[in-house]
Each structure stands twice: as C-alpha cells, then as structure tokens.
Amino acid sequence: MSEYIEIEFEASDDGKRLIVYTNLRLAEGDVEFYNSRESLEEGSPVAQALAMIDGITRLRIEDSGLIITREPDVEWHIIVEDVSIALKDLSLIHI
C-alpha cells in the first residue's frame, strides 16, 4: 500500500456524477452498489464513511474507484471536500 493516499476527481460529461480515482483498494471482490443513504449506512466501511456526507444519493465502489451521484441542489465542491476527508481518515484506520 502506498504511504500516501492519492485522490483524483472527474465530473461525468453530463455533470450528474463524480468519478473518484484513488491509489487504494476500496472494494474487495464484487462491485458494490448503494442506492440510498440507508443502504450506505449498512454497507462496507467505505460506504458507511461516505453515508455521513450530505448530498450523496447513489454510490458505486469498484476496486480503487468510486462513482458518486448527488442531490441536484448540492454543489460538487462540498462533496469533493467531504469525500477527500472521509477517504483520508478511512485510509489511516481501515484500508
């Protein structure tokens, strides 16, 4: 595992999703799909950490990446900041 977490963000062409790339393995095995806050709260450690972020409506976790869908009235810069903090905190204790 890398000593430092690297996180890159890319908006989808339609602006409805955010693609997150990291240098850490976020999912073991199968792709994880979450379609509600409740499912995030009951999911993997990564999903649970991101469940605390307001505005996330859907999440896909695969290998070292995420695809996030947001509520339309929540700005991406808020989600980007919160996701960065959550992944950095999680990398210190879980990943």
Backbone bond lengths (Angstrom), bond angles and torsions (degrees), N, CA, C in turn:
res aa  C-N    CA-C-N  psi(-1)  N-CA   C-N-CA  omega(-1)  CA-C   N-CA-C  phi
1 M - - - 1.438 - - 1.520 109.02 -
2 S 1.289 115.87 143.19 1.448 121.36 178.28 1.525 110.37 -67.71
3 E 1.302 115.71 149.41 1.455 120.97 178.16 1.523 111.36 -70.13
4 Y 1.311 117.08 -28.65 1.461 122.94 -177.92 1.521 109.69 -120.34
5 I 1.319 115.34 144.56 1.460 118.70 175.46 1.527 108.11 -88.44
6 E 1.305 115.00 134.27 1.460 121.96 175.17 1.520 107.07 -111.26
7 I 1.324 116.10 132.29 1.460 121.31 -178.79 1.519 108.23 -132.20
8 E 1.330 115.62 128.68 1.463 121.63 175.75 1.516 108.23 -125.26
9 F 1.326 115.88 142.51 1.458 122.01 -179.12 1.520 109.61 -119.71
10 E 1.332 115.04 142.52 1.464 121.21 177.86 1.521 108.09 -144.19
11 A 1.318 117.04 127.06 1.457 120.89 177.13 1.524 109.42 -79.03
12 S 1.331 116.04 144.48 1.458 119.76 174.96 1.523 108.88 -67.66
13 D 1.312 116.67 162.44 1.462 121.14 -178.58 1.520 112.71 -57.58
14 D 1.332 117.01 -34.82 1.463 120.30 -178.90 1.529 112.64 -88.02
15 G 1.341 118.23 -3.89 1.451 122.14 177.92 1.515 115.03 75.33
16 K 1.326 117.52 6.12 1.464 120.80 -177.02 1.525 113.09 -91.24
17 R 1.316 115.95 -16.45 1.465 119.95 -177.80 1.520 109.93 -131.88
18 L 1.311 114.04 155.97 1.454 121.72 176.49 1.514 107.40 -120.65
19 I 1.319 116.10 128.49 1.455 121.36 179.05 1.527 106.96 -102.49
20 V 1.328 115.68 129.38 1.457 121.62 -176.33 1.527 108.12 -119.00
21 Y 1.321 115.96 126.82 1.459 122.26 177.62 1.519 108.19 -112.84
22 T 1.332 116.95 137.00 1.469 121.05 176.02 1.522 109.48 -133.88
23 N 1.305 115.89 171.18 1.461 120.80 174.72 1.532 111.14 -98.78
24 L 1.328 116.88 11.12 1.464 121.86 179.03 1.515 111.04 -112.20
25 R 1.304 115.91 148.80 1.465 120.33 174.99 1.522 107.46 -78.19
26 L 1.319 116.65 119.10 1.456 122.55 -176.93 1.517 113.23 -99.60
27 A 1.337 116.79 -22.14 1.464 121.21 -178.57 1.521 109.02 -134.45
28 E 1.288 114.76 140.66 1.466 120.97 175.31 1.517 108.09 -103.20
29 G 1.302 117.31 122.23 1.461 119.69 176.28 1.510 113.20 81.83
30 D 1.320 115.12 -125.56 1.460 122.02 -172.39 1.524 113.14 -65.53
31 V 1.318 114.42 159.11 1.455 121.76 173.38 1.525 107.55 -68.49
32 E 1.324 116.04 139.62 1.459 121.15 177.98 1.523 109.00 -105.37
33 F 1.343 116.70 133.91 1.460 122.68 176.62 1.520 108.87 -121.83
34 Y 1.314 116.09 135.38 1.463 122.22 177.35 1.526 108.12 -133.32
35 N 1.339 116.37 125.70 1.457 121.10 -175.42 1.520 114.18 -113.67
36 S 1.336 117.17 11.85 1.461 120.67 178.64 1.522 109.30 -161.10
37 R 1.315 115.33 162.45 1.463 119.97 176.38 1.525 110.07 -61.59
38 E 1.332 116.81 -38.15 1.460 121.10 179.95 1.528 111.21 -62.11
39 S 1.319 116.81 -42.34 1.462 119.11 179.70 1.529 110.88 -68.96
40 L 1.338 117.69 -33.69 1.465 120.88 175.02 1.526 110.44 -62.78
41 E 1.319 116.32 -43.62 1.466 121.11 -177.99 1.520 112.55 -63.61
42 E 1.320 117.02 -25.13 1.464 121.70 -178.59 1.524 112.53 -101.37
43 G 1.321 117.61 2.87 1.456 121.69 -173.81 1.513 114.00 -89.13
44 S 1.313 114.71 -156.78 1.462 123.39 -179.28 1.533 109.99 -64.43
45 P 1.332 117.96 169.04 1.471 120.03 177.02 1.531 113.39 -56.00
46 V 1.319 117.67 -37.69 1.461 120.38 178.33 1.525 109.94 -65.63
47 A 1.320 117.55 -46.66 1.463 121.45 178.89 1.523 110.77 -60.47
48 Q 1.309 116.92 -42.83 1.469 120.73 179.88 1.530 111.07 -63.10
49 A 1.315 117.13 -39.88 1.466 119.99 178.28 1.525 111.06 -64.59
50 L 1.326 117.26 -38.36 1.461 120.84 -178.78 1.526 112.30 -80.62
51 A 1.327 118.02 -16.38 1.464 121.79 177.84 1.523 111.23 -63.66
52 M 1.309 116.67 -22.71 1.457 121.16 -179.13 1.530 112.77 -77.84
53 I 1.315 117.45 -7.48 1.463 121.77 -176.18 1.523 109.76 -92.09
54 D 1.320 115.68 120.15 1.462 120.34 178.21 1.523 110.04 -66.51
55 G 1.323 115.89 139.04 1.452 121.27 174.06 1.515 115.23 103.48
56 I 1.325 118.24 -15.82 1.467 119.95 178.67 1.520 108.64 -81.81
57 T 1.333 116.52 123.95 1.463 120.62 -180.00 1.522 112.91 -106.81
58 R 1.323 116.56 -29.30 1.469 121.71 179.21 1.516 108.87 -143.67
59 L 1.335 114.15 151.83 1.457 119.64 -179.10 1.514 109.13 -146.87
60 R 1.318 115.23 138.31 1.462 122.42 172.00 1.525 106.22 -124.60
61 I 1.327 115.69 129.37 1.458 120.95 178.07 1.520 107.59 -119.54
62 E 1.323 115.75 126.99 1.464 120.75 178.30 1.521 108.81 -145.30
63 D 1.313 116.17 124.19 1.463 122.50 179.86 1.530 110.77 50.11
64 S 1.318 117.24 -107.87 1.462 120.91 -176.66 1.528 112.45 -112.45
65 G 1.322 116.69 21.84 1.455 119.78 -177.38 1.511 113.97 -133.72
66 L 1.323 114.23 162.46 1.454 122.78 177.86 1.518 109.03 -131.37
67 I 1.314 116.15 149.93 1.455 121.50 166.37 1.520 105.48 -125.36
68 I 1.336 115.74 120.95 1.459 122.42 -174.76 1.517 109.31 -113.94
69 T 1.330 116.12 134.52 1.458 122.73 171.46 1.522 106.69 -111.66
70 R 1.319 116.58 140.43 1.463 121.10 -174.25 1.522 112.26 -116.96
71 E 1.325 114.26 165.62 1.455 120.58 168.35 1.525 106.76 -70.43
72 P 1.330 118.43 139.74 1.471 120.76 -174.09 1.527 115.03 -59.08
73 D 1.320 118.17 -28.59 1.464 119.96 -176.21 1.531 114.02 -89.93
74 V 1.332 117.78 4.16 1.464 121.70 179.19 1.530 108.57 -102.26
75 E 1.322 115.64 129.78 1.464 121.10 -178.53 1.534 110.64 -74.77
76 W 1.329 115.79 142.82 1.458 120.50 -179.48 1.523 112.33 -61.92
77 H 1.326 117.98 -36.88 1.466 119.30 -176.07 1.529 111.57 -61.08
78 I 1.326 117.93 -30.81 1.463 121.25 176.97 1.523 109.93 -69.07
79 I 1.316 116.40 -45.10 1.463 120.63 179.89 1.529 110.39 -66.18
80 V 1.324 117.62 -41.69 1.471 121.17 179.43 1.521 110.28 -58.29
81 E 1.307 117.27 -46.54 1.465 120.76 -179.33 1.532 110.93 -62.45
82 D 1.328 116.37 -46.62 1.469 120.52 -178.38 1.532 112.09 -67.11
83 V 1.325 117.60 -39.33 1.466 120.96 177.74 1.529 110.00 -64.71
84 S 1.315 116.97 -42.34 1.474 120.33 178.24 1.521 110.89 -58.30
85 I 1.311 116.58 -47.32 1.465 121.02 -179.84 1.526 110.49 -63.05
86 A 1.335 117.12 -46.11 1.469 120.82 -178.18 1.524 111.63 -62.29
87 L 1.326 117.44 -43.76 1.464 120.26 -179.68 1.523 111.70 -68.21
88 K 1.309 117.49 -38.30 1.463 120.14 177.99 1.525 110.35 -65.13
89 D 1.346 116.52 -44.58 1.464 120.09 178.06 1.518 110.93 -62.91
90 L 1.321 116.39 -43.69 1.459 120.92 -178.67 1.523 111.50 -65.41
91 S 1.312 116.86 -36.93 1.475 119.70 -179.16 1.523 111.57 -64.95
92 L 1.303 117.19 -26.62 1.468 120.71 179.91 1.525 112.78 -74.85
93 I 1.351 116.10 -27.70 1.472 117.71 -173.96 1.521 115.34 -116.26
94 H 1.345 117.81 -27.78 1.475 118.78 -171.79 1.513 115.45 -116.29
95 I 1.290 117.12 -39.24 1.464 119.20 -168.68 1.507 110.90 -89.80
